[in-house]
Amino acid sequence: MHSASAAPLPASRSKQSASSLPGGALVLGGDYRALGVVRSLGRRGVTVGVVREGDDRLSTLSRYARRRFPWPEGHESSRVDYLLDLAAQEGLRGWVLIPSGDETAALIARNHDALSESFALTVPPWKVLRLAYDKRETYAVAERVGVEVPWTLWPVDRPELELADIHYPVVLKPAVKEHFNRFTAAKAWRVDGREELLERFEEASGLVSKDVLMVQELVPGGGETQFSYAALCDDGRPLASIVARRTRQYPADFGRASTFVETVDEPEIIAPSLLLLEAMRFTGLIEVEFKRDPRSGRFKLLDVNPRVWGWHTLGGAAGVDFSYLLWLASCGLPVPPSYARPGVRWVRASTDLPAVAREILRGRLSLRDYIRTLGGHRERAIFALDDPVPGLAETPLILSILLRRLVRGDGL
């Protein structure tokens, strides 16, 4: 397992220094990823504010969210101005700014210079973040350093698709997720033939720009074949890390979110991850997702998430509290060397139970195998005895969000 010596992020990464520590953290997002950050920092005495984003509001219900702010509608420039106004008017200058979603991470990265005047930033500038944010850039870096990726076609238009030599099934998916709609919500559409692909391509073209569409081989297997290497990095060098298998996800085939994750000892994904992160010279939190191809036994790179990932709270239970380590690094304080121990489990029951039921009905999971996953140390994604309100409110909030999405036609 990879380890690293304790080291603070260089002063060049932030306008803050050890002599002027941030007074708190401002978390962008209201979902369960943000909730994990809020709890991690709040439990350690850090004052935490939350800027609610979209329909989610779980993180705003936490007792550790001391301050709450709305996220205004409008263009990127108006949102940047809003954050700068918050810093000036609400006494947040020098606070650590932590995004929990792709869009807010990209916003901070694209406006790095302006925001760094008021906040300690936790994502790198856009020239670095875009290498992980955009799959076109990610795959180019991966191929340059010898990290294997699935067969992928970047079609320019329909005629190119009509002439392409494609072996089905494949998936059609976006290279970036800039807007929420039924295509980006699904994460990927499975396609089993040419006519279906042409129809789906035209449908997707009405929802996202054609230049972000990608056609990719469908690597067989479900969550049990998907593994992640996640780390807190400084200029491509891991300071703390974790390796996990994303055993179950929902939906099962193209999971938008993991539902049951466990830390494992899988050294094969560490080396390619380190190659990728070093080539990107990435600073901050990042998750690198792989899938083991049962046809060859080799791992193939799927995605990279340059922000807190869905199951990041598993790290705290396994000995690596990523949110707090990120805060330390942003304060210019030493980050103790740490890597997660194997055998620790994380579950989000509200989505895991439907995933389990579907897999059992489809004959892909036995009840005995499911029961075996119930033992051992399990970290709950939402419910916590010291902070019960988010867990009690989760189901009503999920139903409310799904209803609003159906009404808007955005998909589930």
Backbone torsions as a table, in degrees:
resi	resn	phi	psi	omega
1	MET	NA	137.6	-177.5
2	HIS	-71.5	141.9	174.9
3	SER	-133.3	169.1	-178.6
4	ALA	-147.1	153.2	177.5
5	SER	-80.1	155.3	-178.7
6	ALA	-66.3	135.7	179.5
7	ALA	-163.3	141.8	173.9
8	PRO	-82.5	159.4	171.2
9	LEU	-66.8	143.3	179.5
10	PRO	-58.6	153.3	-178.7
11	ALA	-59.7	-27.7	-178.7
12	SER	-65.3	-16.7	-179.0
13	ARG	-75.7	-17.6	-174.4
14	SER	-152.9	152.6	176.3
15	LYS	-73.9	-14.9	-177.3
16	GLN	-84.4	159.4	175.8
17	SER	-132.9	171.2	-179.0
18	ALA	-64.1	-20.7	-178.9
19	SER	-85.1	-9.4	177.2
20	SER	-135.3	73.7	-174.4
21	LEU	-68.5	144.2	176.3
22	PRO	-58.3	143.2	-179.7
23	GLY	-83.4	-10.4	-177.8
24	GLY	-176.3	-166.2	-180.0
25	ALA	-134.6	137.3	175.7
26	LEU	-110.2	114.7	-176.1
27	VAL	-99.8	128.3	178.9
28	LEU	-96.4	110.4	178.1
29	GLY	133.8	150.4	-178.7
30	GLY	-116.1	5.0	-174.6
31	ASP	-86.6	-170.1	-175.2
32	TYR	-72.8	-24.4	173.2
33	ARG	-62.8	-47.6	178.5
34	ALA	-64.5	-36.8	178.7
35	LEU	-58.4	-41.3	179.0
36	GLY	-61.5	-39.6	178.3
37	VAL	-66.1	-46.2	-178.3
38	VAL	-58.0	-46.3	-178.5
39	ARG	-66.8	-43.7	-178.5
40	SER	-57.4	-48.4	-177.2
41	LEU	-75.6	-41.4	-179.0
42	GLY	-61.5	-39.1	179.5
43	ARG	-65.5	-21.6	-179.6
44	ARG	-98.7	11.2	174.7
45	GLY	87.0	6.9	177.4
46	VAL	-80.6	132.3	175.6
47	THR	-72.8	126.7	-173.6
48	VAL	-121.9	132.3	171.3
49	GLY	-113.6	152.4	-178.6
50	VAL	-126.2	131.2	170.1
51	VAL	-102.7	110.4	-176.4
52	ARG	-68.1	135.8	-177.6
53	GLU	-127.1	125.0	176.7
54	GLY	70.1	-149.8	-176.0
55	ASP	-80.7	-21.1	-175.0
56	ASP	-73.8	143.8	177.3
57	ARG	-146.4	16.8	-179.2
58	LEU	-56.1	-46.2	-175.7
59	SER	-65.4	-26.9	-179.7
60	THR	-73.7	-16.4	-179.3
61	LEU	-88.3	-7.2	-178.8
62	SER	-69.9	142.5	175.9
63	ARG	-66.5	-17.3	-179.3
64	TYR	-88.3	-6.2	174.9
65	ALA	-85.6	96.9	-174.1
66	ARG	-77.7	-28.6	-179.0
67	ARG	-133.7	143.0	-175.7
68	ARG	-132.8	135.4	-178.5
69	PHE	-135.1	148.3	175.5
70	PRO	-78.0	158.9	174.6
71	TRP	-106.9	110.4	-171.0
72	PRO	-72.1	151.7	171.1
73	GLU	-72.3	158.5	177.6
74	GLY	133.7	-179.6	-178.3
75	HIS	-75.5	169.2	-177.4
76	GLU	-58.4	-41.5	-177.6
77	SER	-63.0	-36.8	179.4
78	SER	-70.3	-31.9	178.3
79	ARG	-72.8	-35.9	175.3
80	VAL	-63.6	-44.8	177.8
81	ASP	-60.4	-37.6	179.3
82	TYR	-62.7	-44.8	178.8
83	LEU	-63.6	-40.4	178.8
84	LEU	-66.1	-37.0	177.1
85	ASP	-66.7	-39.5	176.7
86	LEU	-58.9	-44.6	-179.1
87	ALA	-59.9	-42.6	-176.0
88	ALA	-76.4	-41.1	-171.7
89	GLN	-92.2	-22.8	-176.3
90	GLU	-108.9	9.7	177.4
91	GLY	70.4	36.2	-176.5
92	LEU	-105.1	9.6	-179.5
93	ARG	-60.7	132.3	-178.7
94	GLY	87.7	-5.7	177.9
95	TRP	-68.5	153.6	176.6
96	VAL	-80.0	129.1	-177.7
97	LEU	-102.8	117.0	-173.0
98	ILE	-122.7	110.8	175.4
99	PRO	-82.3	149.2	177.7
100	SER	-114.0	-0.7	-179.4
101	GLY	-130.8	164.8	-180.0
102	ASP	-60.7	-44.5	-174.1
103	GLU	-66.7	-41.9	-179.4
104	THR	-72.9	-32.5	174.8
105	ALA	-63.0	-42.4	179.1
106	ALA	-66.5	-38.9	178.5
107	LEU	-59.9	-45.9	179.9
108	ILE	-64.8	-42.7	-178.2
109	ALA	-63.9	-40.5	-178.5
110	ARG	-71.7	-20.4	-179.0
111	ASN	-120.0	37.8	-172.3
112	HIS	-60.0	-46.8	-176.5
113	ASP	-63.0	-46.4	-177.6
114	ALA	-65.2	-45.9	-176.3
115	LEU	-72.1	-29.1	-178.9
116	SER	-69.7	-13.1	175.2
117	GLU	-70.9	-23.2	-176.1
118	SER	-118.4	-23.4	-175.4
119	PHE	-126.6	158.9	165.9
120	ALA	-88.2	117.7	-171.9
121	LEU	-91.8	149.6	-176.8
122	THR	-115.8	4.1	174.5
123	VAL	-122.3	153.7	-179.1
124	PRO	-78.5	169.6	175.1
125	PRO	-59.9	163.4	-173.1
126	TRP	-58.1	-35.5	-178.3
127	LYS	-61.2	-23.8	176.5
128	VAL	-95.2	-48.8	-174.9
129	LEU	-61.4	-36.0	-177.3
130	ARG	-61.5	-24.8	179.4
131	LEU	-66.4	-25.3	177.0
132	ALA	-101.8	-26.9	-175.6
133	TYR	-74.5	-38.0	-174.3
134	ASP	-107.3	118.1	-177.4
135	LYS	-60.9	-27.3	176.8
136	ARG	-62.0	-42.2	178.5
137	GLU	-72.6	-41.6	-178.0
138	THR	-60.2	-47.1	-177.3
139	TYR	-68.3	-32.6	177.4
140	ALA	-64.4	-42.8	177.1
141	VAL	-64.6	-43.9	-178.5
142	ALA	-59.8	-45.9	-179.1
143	GLU	-66.2	-33.1	-180.0
144	ARG	-66.7	-34.9	-176.7
145	VAL	-101.0	3.5	174.4
146	GLY	87.2	24.2	174.8
147	VAL	-92.2	124.4	-173.8
148	GLU	-71.1	138.0	177.0
149	VAL	-126.5	158.8	175.4
150	PRO	-65.6	157.1	174.2
151	TRP	-57.9	130.7	-174.7
152	THR	-140.1	137.6	175.1
153	LEU	-117.5	134.3	176.8
154	TRP	-109.3	85.4	-172.6
155	PRO	-70.0	137.6	178.1
156	VAL	-80.6	-40.0	-177.4
157	ASP	-157.8	-179.9	-179.0
158	ARG	-62.4	-44.1	178.7
159	PRO	-55.8	-37.6	178.5
160	GLU	-64.4	-38.9	177.6
161	LEU	-64.4	-39.0	-178.6
162	GLU	-62.9	-30.9	-176.7
163	LEU	-95.4	-13.1	-173.9
164	ALA	-69.3	142.6	176.0
165	ASP	-88.6	99.9	-172.8
166	ILE	-119.5	132.9	176.9
167	HIS	-101.0	118.5	-175.3
168	TYR	-90.9	156.2	3.6
169	PRO	-79.9	157.0	175.7
170	VAL	-133.6	174.4	173.1
171	VAL	-122.3	145.0	173.8
172	LEU	-108.6	124.5	-178.1
173	LYS	-150.4	163.7	-179.9
174	PRO	-87.0	146.7	177.7
175	ALA	-75.5	-24.7	176.5
176	VAL	-137.1	158.9	178.7
177	LYS	-121.1	86.1	-176.3
178	GLU	-91.4	-27.5	-177.1
179	HIS	-136.4	151.0	179.4
180	PHE	-92.0	122.7	173.6
181	ASN	-154.1	-176.1	-173.7
182	ARG	-65.7	-23.9	177.7
183	PHE	-78.4	-51.7	179.8
184	THR	-68.8	-28.7	177.0
185	ALA	-66.0	-37.3	-179.9
186	ALA	-74.2	-19.7	-178.8
187	LYS	75.8	-43.1	178.3
188	ALA	-160.0	149.2	174.6
189	TRP	-111.6	126.7	174.7
190	ARG	-75.0	138.7	-180.0
191	VAL	-132.1	132.2	-174.5
192	ASP	-112.6	1.6	179.7
193	GLY	-166.1	167.5	-174.3
194	ARG	-62.6	-47.6	-177.8
195	GLU	-62.9	-40.4	177.7
196	GLU	-63.7	-38.7	180.0
197	LEU	-64.2	-43.0	180.0
198	LEU	-63.5	-40.1	178.6
199	GLU	-66.0	-45.1	-179.1
200	ARG	-66.5	-36.1	178.3
201	PHE	-61.3	-43.9	178.9
202	GLU	-66.3	-39.5	178.8
203	GLU	-64.3	-46.2	-179.7
204	ALA	-65.3	-32.9	-179.8
205	SER	-64.2	-22.3	176.6
206	GLY	-83.4	-7.4	-177.0
207	LEU	-111.3	-30.4	177.8
208	VAL	-138.1	167.0	177.5
209	SER	-66.7	141.9	-178.2
210	LYS	-61.6	-29.2	-175.0
211	ASP	-73.9	-6.0	176.1
212	VAL	-103.5	2.3	-178.4
213	LEU	-80.9	137.5	178.3
214	MET	-134.4	140.9	175.2
215	VAL	-108.9	126.8	-172.0
216	GLN	-135.7	144.9	176.4
217	GLU	-58.5	144.1	176.6
218	LEU	-87.3	106.8	177.4
219	VAL	-76.1	122.6	-176.0
220	PRO	-62.3	158.1	175.2
221	GLY	107.4	156.5	178.4
222	GLY	-103.4	-150.2	-175.9
223	GLY	-61.5	-26.5	-178.3
224	GLU	-66.2	-14.7	178.6
225	THR	-102.4	3.6	-177.0
226	GLN	-104.9	131.0	-176.2
227	PHE	-130.3	153.5	179.5
228	SER	-133.8	142.2	167.0
229	TYR	-113.5	122.6	-179.6
230	ALA	-126.4	148.5	-173.6
231	ALA	-157.4	159.8	163.3
232	LEU	-99.4	121.5	-172.5
233	CYS	-117.5	155.1	170.0
234	ASP	-127.0	107.7	178.0
235	ASP	53.9	40.3	177.6
236	GLY	89.4	-3.2	-178.4
237	ARG	-104.5	119.2	-179.5
238	PRO	-66.8	132.2	173.5
239	LEU	-98.8	-28.7	177.8
240	ALA	-152.5	145.7	-173.1
241	SER	-150.4	165.8	179.5
242	ILE	-150.4	145.7	173.0
243	VAL	-122.2	131.4	-175.2
244	ALA	-143.4	153.9	170.7
245	ARG	-104.8	127.5	-179.6
246	ARG	-90.6	74.6	-165.7
247	THR	-60.1	-41.5	177.8
248	ARG	-130.2	149.2	-178.9
249	GLN	-147.4	165.2	179.9
250	TYR	-135.3	127.8	-11.5
251	PRO	-62.7	162.3	-169.5
252	ALA	-64.8	-39.2	-173.9
253	ASP	-79.1	-47.1	179.6
254	PHE	-127.5	71.1	-172.3
255	GLY	-60.1	122.2	171.9
256	ARG	-70.8	-25.7	-178.5
257	ALA	-152.2	143.4	174.7
258	SER	-71.6	147.5	178.2
259	THR	-118.3	-24.9	177.5
260	PHE	-144.3	117.7	-175.5
261	VAL	-130.3	144.5	178.5
262	GLU	-139.0	139.4	177.6
263	THR	-71.9	138.8	-176.1
264	VAL	-137.9	168.8	173.1
265	ASP	-104.5	97.4	-178.4
266	GLU	-132.0	82.7	-173.8
267	PRO	-65.5	-19.0	-175.5
268	GLU	-64.3	-25.3	-178.9
269	ILE	-92.3	-7.7	-177.7
270	ILE	-70.9	-48.6	-176.3
271	ALA	-60.1	-49.4	177.7
272	PRO	-64.0	-32.5	177.4
273	SER	-64.3	-44.3	-180.0
274	LEU	-64.3	-37.9	176.3
275	LEU	-59.8	-44.6	-177.5
276	LEU	-66.6	-47.3	-177.2
277	LEU	-66.5	-37.4	178.0
278	GLU	-66.5	-40.2	179.0
279	ALA	-65.2	-36.4	178.5
280	MET	-76.9	-23.3	-173.0
281	ARG	55.7	48.1	-173.0
282	PHE	-78.8	141.5	174.4
283	THR	-125.2	128.3	179.7
284	GLY	122.9	-164.4	178.4
285	LEU	-86.6	140.5	-178.5
286	ILE	-156.1	143.2	175.3
287	GLU	-119.5	130.2	178.7
288	VAL	-112.6	119.6	-174.2
289	GLU	-102.6	133.2	176.9
290	PHE	-125.3	159.0	172.1
291	LYS	-132.3	131.0	178.1
292	ARG	-81.2	121.0	179.9
293	ASP	-80.4	112.8	-177.4
294	PRO	-65.0	-18.0	179.9
295	ARG	-74.0	-28.6	-178.4
296	SER	-122.6	-17.3	-176.2
297	GLY	79.3	1.5	-177.5
298	ARG	-94.5	152.7	177.5
299	PHE	-87.6	136.2	177.8
300	LYS	-120.9	136.2	-180.0
301	LEU	-70.1	130.8	176.7
302	LEU	-106.0	-62.0	-172.7
303	ASP	-141.9	163.3	172.4
304	VAL	-133.5	129.7	179.4
305	ASN	-112.0	107.3	-176.5
306	PRO	-89.5	54.6	178.5
307	ARG	-171.2	-178.6	178.9
308	VAL	-60.3	135.7	-177.8
309	TRP	-98.9	170.6	-170.7
310	GLY	-59.2	-39.8	-174.7
311	TRP	-102.6	25.0	-173.4
312	HIS	-61.9	-22.6	179.7
313	THR	-70.8	-14.4	172.0
314	LEU	-59.0	-32.7	-179.6
315	GLY	-58.9	-43.3	-179.7
316	GLY	-61.4	-41.2	179.5
317	ALA	-68.4	-26.4	-177.6
318	ALA	-98.2	7.2	175.1
319	GLY	103.7	6.0	179.9
320	VAL	-133.5	95.6	-179.5
321	ASP	-85.3	90.2	-171.3
322	PHE	-60.9	-39.7	-178.0
323	SER	-62.5	-45.0	-179.2
324	TYR	-69.5	-38.9	177.7
325	LEU	-64.0	-37.6	176.3
326	LEU	-63.2	-41.7	179.0
327	TRP	-64.0	-43.9	177.4
328	LEU	-57.8	-48.1	-178.6
329	ALA	-60.8	-40.3	-179.1
330	SER	-70.0	-23.8	175.5
331	CYS	-81.5	-6.0	-176.3
332	GLY	80.8	16.5	-179.9
333	LEU	-94.6	154.5	179.8
334	PRO	-61.2	141.7	175.7
335	VAL	-102.0	115.5	-179.3
336	PRO	-63.9	138.6	179.0
337	PRO	-62.0	132.7	-177.6
338	SER	-157.8	145.1	172.1
339	TYR	-146.3	147.0	-169.8
340	ALA	-72.9	142.3	175.2
341	ARG	-81.9	145.2	179.8
342	PRO	-74.3	161.6	174.3
343	GLY	93.5	6.1	178.7
344	VAL	-101.4	142.3	-172.7
345	ARG	-121.0	152.2	179.6
346	TRP	-131.8	137.9	-179.2
347	VAL	-142.6	141.0	169.1
348	ARG	-113.5	97.8	-168.9
349	ALA	-60.0	-37.1	-175.0
350	SER	-62.1	-28.8	177.3
351	THR	-106.6	-21.6	-179.4
352	ASP	-72.3	-40.2	-178.5
353	LEU	-62.1	-45.4	174.5
354	PRO	-62.0	-37.7	178.6
355	ALA	-64.4	-42.0	179.0
356	VAL	-64.4	-46.2	-179.2
357	ALA	-59.0	-43.5	-179.0
358	ARG	-66.7	-41.7	-179.4
359	GLU	-67.6	-35.5	176.7
360	ILE	-66.7	-43.8	179.3
361	LEU	-63.6	-32.0	180.0
362	ARG	-85.2	-1.6	178.0
363	GLY	76.8	16.3	-178.0
364	ARG	-99.8	-3.4	177.8
365	LEU	-147.2	129.7	178.0
366	SER	-90.1	153.8	178.5
367	LEU	-61.8	-36.1	179.4
368	ARG	-63.5	-43.7	179.7
369	ASP	-65.3	-36.2	177.8
370	TYR	-65.0	-44.9	-178.6
371	ILE	-60.8	-33.7	179.3
372	ARG	-63.1	-26.1	-179.0
373	THR	-82.4	-3.6	-176.6
374	LEU	-83.0	-14.0	-178.1
375	GLY	-87.3	-178.8	177.5
376	GLY	76.8	-178.6	179.3
377	HIS	-75.0	122.8	-177.8
378	ARG	-122.6	124.5	176.1
379	GLU	-94.1	124.0	178.9
380	ARG	-81.3	139.3	-177.7
381	ALA	-70.9	-37.6	-171.7
382	ILE	-117.3	-53.1	-172.1
383	PHE	-74.1	137.2	176.4
384	ALA	-147.1	134.8	-177.8
385	LEU	-62.9	-34.7	-178.4
386	ASP	-84.6	-2.8	-178.0
387	ASP	-152.0	67.8	-167.6
388	PRO	-77.5	-22.4	-171.5
389	VAL	-59.7	-46.6	178.5
390	PRO	-56.6	-40.2	179.3
391	GLY	-65.6	-39.4	178.8
392	LEU	-69.6	-30.1	-176.3
393	ALA	-90.7	-8.9	-171.2
394	GLU	-59.2	-51.6	-176.3
395	THR	-62.0	-49.5	176.1
396	PRO	-58.3	-37.5	179.5
397	LEU	-67.1	-40.9	178.4
398	ILE	-60.6	-47.2	179.8
399	LEU	-61.2	-41.1	179.2
400	SER	-64.3	-43.4	-180.0
401	ILE	-64.4	-45.3	-179.7
402	LEU	-61.9	-40.3	179.4
403	LEU	-63.4	-44.5	179.7
404	ARG	-64.4	-37.6	178.7
405	ARG	-67.2	-38.3	177.5
406	LEU	-64.7	-41.7	179.4
407	VAL	-62.8	-40.2	179.9
408	ARG	-77.7	-14.4	-177.0
409	GLY	78.3	21.9	-178.3
410	ASP	-83.7	-13.2	-176.7
411	GLY	87.3	169.3	-177.5
412	LEU	-98.5	NA	NA
